[in-house]
Amino acid sequence: MDLRLLVLALGTFAIGTGSFVFAGLLGDVAGDLSVSVGTAGQLITVYAIVYAVGSPVLVTITGAVARRRLLVLSLAVFAGANVAAVVLSSFGPLLASRIVAACAAAVFTPTTAVVAASLVTPEKRGRALATVTGGLTIAFAFGIPLGTLVGEYFGWRAAFVLVGVLGAIAVAGIAALLPVIENPPPVSLRDRMLAVEQPAVVAALGLTAIGLGSGFVVFTYVDPLLGDLTGFGGRGISGMLLLFGLAAIAGNALGGYGADRWGYGRSMVVIFVVVALSLMSFSLLTPVAGSLPAVVGAGVALVTWSVAGWAITPFQQYRLIELAPHTQN
């Protein structure tokens, strides 16, 4: 395995853990800050919006910065913004720290994808992208459940100390192991948006937004959702998040393998049908909440949703690079 790709995956692992660990701690955060669960969920929602809107702008602004330096700086800012949660005692400042973290992640994550794609030959791009994205899926498997357990025993703020430590380790690893990478030619925001004039690119971006957006709307409130359906407490939910994360690793690997070998159209149809049926299953289980069938059904729905949902990203990244290779940087 290419160590250069592994160190990038370590960085995305830190990003993934810090980005989504709130989902397993939402009830504790809401109680400590004296806000509703819905309001606490905005810590995830606003983060996601800032990430999505800010990414193309921030990547353009930072386009002249050396790739390795950009990765180190953005990840260091992300780690610092998460550690700040330890001393922030009210909702407003905590939300501001999430905005800063989102901006940093919005630079780091797409930069890792570009760097990974540039380090390998074209026929290996799908697997390289899957390796880097794998840091996010491994965060779901181990980082988020671990953060949830840490929060359960030591308070939710301790989970963000964990994120800071992960970020610091990843920063050191990237600085030490990633080679100096030649910057690609600068691309203006206007030129980046030219790709959107292609109907196929618009369709790919739309599918990505629908597929990932629908899943993360549910994942934002996965703590109360699973609690109501299964009756589990923090440790039980942490176990189910571990199950979700392990399935995500399988889905990400499947997507990377399929992007290199299978047809795009049929694969995406199958993936989206499975995601839709899995998400609908949670509502269908509501009448039997608290029973054994609800626990088993929720587990099956989590696994199928995770495998299919995490197969989307490698397929779509590969597709976008294929459709608009002149804007991949």
C-alpha positions as CSV (number, residue, x, y, z in Angstrom):
1,M,0.0,0.0,0.0
2,D,1.3,3.5,-0.9
3,L,2.2,5.3,2.3
4,R,1.5,8.6,0.7
5,L,-2.2,7.6,0.3
6,L,-2.3,6.2,3.8
7,V,-1.1,9.4,5.4
8,L,-3.8,11.3,3.4
9,A,-6.4,8.8,4.7
10,L,-5.1,9.4,8.3
11,G,-6.0,13.1,7.7
12,T,-9.5,12.4,6.4
13,F,-9.9,10.0,9.4
14,A,-9.4,13.0,11.7
15,I,-11.7,15.1,9.6
16,G,-14.4,12.5,9.6
17,T,-14.3,11.9,13.3
18,G,-14.4,15.6,14.1
19,S,-17.2,16.3,11.6
20,F,-19.7,13.7,12.7
21,V,-18.9,12.8,16.3
22,F,-21.7,15.2,17.3
23,A,-24.2,12.8,15.9
24,G,-23.6,10.2,18.7
25,L,-23.6,12.9,21.4
26,L,-26.4,15.1,20.3
27,G,-28.6,14.5,23.4
28,D,-25.7,15.2,25.8
29,V,-24.7,18.4,23.9
30,A,-28.3,19.6,23.9
31,G,-28.7,19.0,27.7
32,D,-25.4,20.7,28.6
33,L,-26.1,23.8,26.5
34,S,-29.8,23.9,27.6
35,V,-31.1,23.8,24.0
36,S,-33.4,21.4,22.2
37,V,-32.1,18.4,20.3
38,G,-33.3,20.1,17.1
39,T,-31.2,23.2,17.9
40,A,-28.2,21.2,18.8
41,G,-28.6,19.4,15.4
42,Q,-27.8,22.8,13.8
43,L,-24.2,22.3,14.8
44,I,-24.1,19.5,12.2
45,T,-26.4,21.2,9.7
46,V,-24.6,24.6,9.6
47,Y,-21.3,22.7,9.4
48,A,-22.5,20.8,6.3
49,I,-23.9,23.9,4.6
50,V,-20.6,25.9,5.2
51,Y,-18.6,23.0,3.9
52,A,-20.7,22.6,0.7
53,V,-20.9,26.3,-0.1
54,G,-17.4,27.3,1.0
55,S,-15.4,24.5,-0.6
56,P,-15.2,25.7,-4.2
57,V,-14.6,29.3,-3.1
58,L,-11.9,28.4,-0.5
59,V,-10.2,25.9,-2.8
60,T,-9.9,28.7,-5.4
61,I,-8.6,31.3,-3.0
62,T,-6.0,28.8,-1.7
63,G,-5.1,27.5,-5.1
64,A,-1.6,29.1,-5.1
65,V,-0.6,27.6,-1.8
66,A,1.7,24.5,-2.0
67,R,-0.3,21.4,-1.6
68,R,1.5,19.9,1.3
69,R,1.5,23.2,3.2
70,L,-2.2,23.7,2.5
71,L,-3.0,20.2,3.8
72,V,-1.0,20.9,7.0
73,L,-2.4,24.3,7.7
74,S,-6.0,23.4,7.0
75,L,-5.9,20.3,9.2
76,A,-4.2,22.2,12.0
77,V,-7.0,24.8,11.9
78,F,-9.6,22.0,12.0
79,A,-7.9,20.4,15.0
80,G,-7.7,23.7,16.8
81,A,-11.4,24.6,16.2
82,N,-12.4,21.2,17.7
83,V,-10.2,21.6,20.8
84,A,-11.9,25.0,21.3
85,A,-15.1,23.2,22.2
86,V,-13.5,22.3,25.5
87,V,-13.7,26.0,26.7
88,L,-16.8,27.1,24.9
89,S,-19.8,27.0,27.2
90,S,-22.7,28.4,25.1
91,F,-24.3,27.5,21.8
92,G,-23.3,30.6,19.8
93,P,-19.5,30.4,20.2
94,L,-19.6,26.7,19.7
95,L,-21.5,27.2,16.5
96,A,-18.8,29.7,15.4
97,S,-16.1,27.1,16.1
98,R,-18.0,24.6,13.9
99,I,-18.0,27.2,11.1
100,V,-14.3,27.6,11.3
101,A,-13.8,23.8,11.4
102,A,-16.1,23.4,8.3
103,C,-14.0,26.0,6.4
104,A,-10.8,24.1,7.2
105,A,-12.3,20.7,6.2
106,A,-13.7,22.3,3.0
107,V,-10.1,23.0,2.0
108,F,-8.5,19.8,3.3
109,T,-10.8,17.1,2.0
110,P,-11.0,18.0,-1.7
111,T,-7.3,18.8,-1.7
112,T,-6.6,15.2,-0.6
113,A,-8.7,13.8,-3.4
114,V,-6.8,15.9,-6.0
115,V,-3.4,14.9,-4.5
116,A,-4.4,11.2,-4.4
117,A,-5.5,11.2,-8.0
118,S,-2.3,12.9,-9.1
119,L,-0.1,10.3,-7.3
120,V,-1.3,7.3,-9.3
121,T,-1.9,6.2,-12.9
122,P,-5.4,6.7,-14.4
123,E,-6.4,3.1,-14.1
124,K,-5.8,3.2,-10.3
125,R,-7.6,6.5,-9.6
126,G,-10.7,4.8,-8.3
127,R,-8.8,2.8,-5.7
128,A,-6.7,5.8,-4.8
129,L,-9.8,7.9,-4.2
130,A,-11.3,5.0,-2.2
131,T,-8.3,4.8,0.0
132,V,-8.4,8.5,0.8
133,T,-12.2,8.4,1.3
134,G,-11.6,5.4,3.4
135,G,-10.3,7.6,6.2
136,L,-13.8,9.0,6.4
137,T,-15.4,5.6,6.5
138,I,-13.0,4.3,9.1
139,A,-13.9,7.3,11.1
140,F,-17.5,6.1,11.0
141,A,-16.4,2.6,12.0
142,F,-14.0,3.5,14.8
143,G,-13.6,7.3,15.4
144,I,-17.2,8.2,15.9
145,P,-18.1,5.2,18.1
146,L,-14.9,5.8,20.1
147,G,-15.8,9.5,20.4
148,T,-19.3,8.5,21.6
149,L,-17.9,6.2,24.2
150,V,-15.4,8.9,25.4
151,G,-18.3,11.3,25.6
152,E,-20.4,8.8,27.5
153,Y,-17.7,8.3,30.2
154,F,-15.9,11.7,30.4
155,G,-18.4,14.2,28.9
156,W,-19.0,15.2,25.4
157,R,-16.2,17.9,25.4
158,A,-13.6,15.1,25.9
159,A,-14.6,13.7,22.6
160,F,-13.3,16.9,20.9
161,V,-10.0,16.6,22.8
162,L,-9.7,13.2,21.1
163,V,-10.3,14.9,17.7
164,G,-7.6,17.4,18.4
165,V,-5.1,14.7,19.2
166,L,-6.0,12.8,16.0
167,G,-5.6,16.0,14.0
168,A,-2.2,16.7,15.5
169,I,-1.0,13.2,14.7
170,A,-2.2,13.5,11.1
171,V,-0.6,16.9,10.7
172,A,2.8,15.5,11.8
173,G,2.4,12.5,9.5
174,I,1.5,14.6,6.5
175,A,4.4,17.0,7.1
176,A,6.9,14.1,7.5
177,L,5.8,11.7,4.8
178,L,4.0,13.6,2.0
179,P,6.4,14.6,-0.8
180,V,6.5,18.1,-2.2
181,I,3.8,18.2,-4.9
182,E,3.9,20.6,-7.8
183,N,1.0,22.9,-7.8
184,P,-1.4,22.5,-10.7
185,P,-2.1,25.5,-13.0
186,P,-4.3,28.0,-11.1
187,V,-8.0,27.7,-11.9
188,S,-10.4,30.6,-11.3
189,L,-13.8,30.2,-9.7
190,R,-15.4,31.1,-13.0
191,D,-13.4,28.4,-14.8
192,R,-14.2,25.9,-12.1
193,M,-17.9,26.6,-12.6
194,L,-17.6,26.1,-16.4
195,A,-17.8,22.4,-15.8
196,V,-21.3,22.9,-14.4
197,E,-22.4,23.9,-18.0
198,Q,-22.1,20.2,-18.9
199,P,-25.4,18.5,-18.2
200,A,-23.6,15.3,-17.3
201,V,-21.7,17.1,-14.6
202,V,-24.8,18.7,-13.2
203,A,-26.5,15.3,-13.1
204,A,-23.5,13.8,-11.3
205,L,-23.4,16.6,-8.7
206,G,-27.2,16.4,-8.3
207,L,-27.0,12.7,-7.6
208,T,-24.3,13.3,-5.1
209,A,-26.3,15.9,-3.3
210,I,-29.4,13.8,-3.2
211,G,-27.6,10.6,-2.1
212,L,-25.4,12.0,0.5
213,G,-27.8,14.7,1.6
214,S,-30.7,12.3,2.3
215,G,-28.4,10.1,4.3
216,F,-26.8,12.8,6.4
217,V,-30.2,14.3,7.3
218,V,-31.0,11.0,8.9
219,F,-27.5,10.6,10.4
220,T,-27.7,14.0,12.1
221,Y,-30.4,12.6,14.4
222,V,-29.2,9.0,14.5
223,D,-28.7,9.2,18.3
224,P,-32.4,9.9,19.2
225,L,-33.6,7.8,16.2
226,L,-31.9,4.7,17.3
227,G,-32.6,5.4,21.0
228,D,-36.4,5.5,20.2
229,L,-36.4,2.5,17.9
230,T,-34.2,0.2,20.0
231,G,-34.4,1.5,23.6
232,F,-30.5,1.5,23.7
233,G,-28.5,4.0,25.7
234,G,-25.1,5.5,24.9
235,R,-23.1,2.3,24.8
236,G,-25.7,0.4,22.7
237,I,-25.9,3.2,20.2
238,S,-22.1,3.3,20.1
239,G,-22.2,-0.3,19.2
240,M,-24.7,0.3,16.4
241,L,-22.5,3.2,15.1
242,L,-19.6,0.7,15.0
243,L,-21.7,-1.6,12.9
244,F,-22.6,1.3,10.6
245,G,-19.0,2.3,10.3
246,L,-17.8,-1.3,9.5
247,A,-20.4,-1.4,6.7
248,A,-19.2,2.0,5.5
249,I,-15.7,0.6,5.0
250,A,-17.1,-2.3,3.0
251,G,-19.2,0.1,0.9
252,N,-16.3,2.4,0.2
253,A,-14.1,-0.5,-0.9
254,L,-16.9,-1.8,-3.1
255,G,-17.4,1.7,-4.7
256,G,-13.7,2.0,-5.4
257,Y,-13.5,-1.5,-6.9
258,G,-16.7,-0.9,-8.9
259,A,-15.6,2.5,-10.2
260,D,-12.6,0.9,-11.9
261,R,-14.5,-2.1,-13.3
262,W,-18.3,-1.8,-13.5
263,G,-20.6,0.4,-15.5
264,Y,-21.6,3.7,-13.9
265,G,-25.3,3.9,-14.9
266,R,-26.6,0.5,-13.7
267,S,-24.4,0.6,-10.5
268,M,-25.9,4.0,-9.5
269,V,-29.4,2.8,-10.0
270,V,-28.9,-0.1,-7.7
271,I,-27.1,2.0,-5.1
272,F,-29.8,4.6,-4.9
273,V,-32.7,2.0,-4.7
274,V,-30.9,0.4,-1.8
275,V,-30.3,3.7,0.0
276,A,-34.0,4.7,-0.5
277,L,-35.4,1.4,0.8
278,S,-33.0,1.4,3.8
279,L,-33.9,4.9,4.9
280,M,-37.7,4.2,4.5
281,S,-37.3,1.2,6.7
282,F,-36.7,3.3,9.8
283,S,-40.2,4.8,9.5
284,L,-41.7,1.4,8.9
285,L,-40.2,0.1,12.2
286,T,-41.8,2.9,14.3
287,P,-44.9,0.9,15.2
288,V,-42.8,-1.9,16.7
289,A,-40.2,0.4,18.4
290,G,-38.6,-1.2,21.4
291,S,-39.1,-4.8,20.3
292,L,-36.6,-7.4,19.0
293,P,-37.9,-7.0,15.4
294,A,-37.2,-3.2,15.7
295,V,-33.6,-3.8,16.9
296,V,-32.9,-6.4,14.2
297,G,-34.6,-4.3,11.5
298,A,-32.7,-1.1,12.5
299,G,-29.4,-3.1,12.4
300,V,-30.2,-4.4,8.9
301,A,-31.3,-0.9,7.7
302,L,-28.1,0.6,9.1
303,V,-25.9,-1.9,7.3
304,T,-27.6,-1.7,3.9
305,W,-27.8,2.1,4.0
306,S,-24.1,2.4,5.0
307,V,-22.8,-0.1,2.3
308,A,-24.8,1.5,-0.5
309,G,-24.4,5.1,0.7
310,W,-20.6,5.0,1.1
311,A,-20.3,3.3,-2.4
312,I,-21.6,6.6,-3.9
313,T,-18.5,8.7,-3.2
314,P,-15.8,6.8,-5.1
315,F,-18.2,6.4,-8.1
316,Q,-19.0,10.1,-8.2
317,Q,-15.5,11.4,-7.7
318,Y,-14.3,9.1,-10.5
319,R,-17.2,10.2,-12.7
320,L,-16.5,13.9,-12.2
321,I,-12.8,13.6,-12.9
322,E,-13.8,11.6,-16.1
323,L,-16.3,14.2,-17.2
324,A,-14.2,17.3,-16.5
325,P,-10.5,16.3,-16.3
326,H,-9.5,19.9,-17.0
327,T,-11.0,21.1,-13.7
328,Q,-10.0,18.2,-11.4
329,N,-7.4,20.4,-9.7
